[in-house]
Amino acid sequence: MTDYVVTEVRFKDDNEYESEELFAVKVLAFNNYKKKPFDTRPLVWTRQQLIGAMLEGKKFSTYYKCEDSNKYKLGGKIQIYKVNNQNFIKTEKNDVECDNLTNLPEF
């Protein structure tokens, strides 16, 4: 089950996606029964707020628009992975020292 979905990301600086640390994300509360977010405006959370909520046990996933159908779809689970004793926010475990939420759009 997912408590919240992340729909957009903002990175520090304006460099390439792979080399960036998240600055903020847009978050929506998720309705697991209807498989879509509740009808609310997205909240902008800092990277620290996202990590804090995850450490408290809240579950997050990505939520994105499919290019072929223009419908939104629940994506990968977001987790905290430690790389060289630093926390990184990712949907897939790897040893790269960066945050990665599978190409969500930037705001």
C-alpha positions, -999 to 999 in steps of 0.1 A, spaced: 0 0 0 11 35 -7 4 65 16 16 92 -8 27 96 -44 54 119 -58 44 134 -91 72 160 -98 107 168 -86 129 198 -83 167 194 -81 194 217 -67 210 236 -95 202 231 -131 225 202 -140 218 168 -155 192 146 -137 216 118 -128 240 141 -109 216 159 -88 203 159 -53 166 165 -48 156 199 -34 118 193 -33 90 171 -45 53 175 -52 34 150 -30 -3 139 -30 -21 116 -5 -30 84 -22 -63 65 -22 -54 28 -24 -90 17 -31 -95 39 -62 -58 36 -72 -54 74 -76 -46 104 -54 -73 120 -33 -87 152 -49 -63 176 -32 -37 201 -43 -2 187 -42 20 197 -13 56 208 -19 79 189 5 116 194 9 140 164 5 144 164 43 106 163 48 103 134 24 131 114 42 116 122 76 82 109 66 98 78 51 117 72 83 84 75 103 71 46 82 51 64 55 51 46 21 57 65 -11 56 57 -48 60 76 -80 29 86 -100 33 95 -137 15 102 -169 18 74 -196 29 89 -229 8 65 -250 -26 69 -231 -22 102 -213 -35 84 -181 -17 85 -148 -1 53 -134 13 43 -101 50 37 -105 79 24 -85 81 24 -47 104 51 -33 129 40 -8 159 53 11 192 36 1 225 42 18 255 47 -4 288 55 14 269 63 46 247 88 29 209 85 23 196 87 -12 160 86 -24 155 61 -52 131 36 -68 159 11 -76 189 1 -55 223 9 -70 257 23 -58 254 57 -75 255 86 -52 224 105 -63 187 107 -59 167 90 -87 130 89 -90 128 74 -125 125 105 -147 96 123 -131 89 157 -146 105 188 -130 86 218 -116 
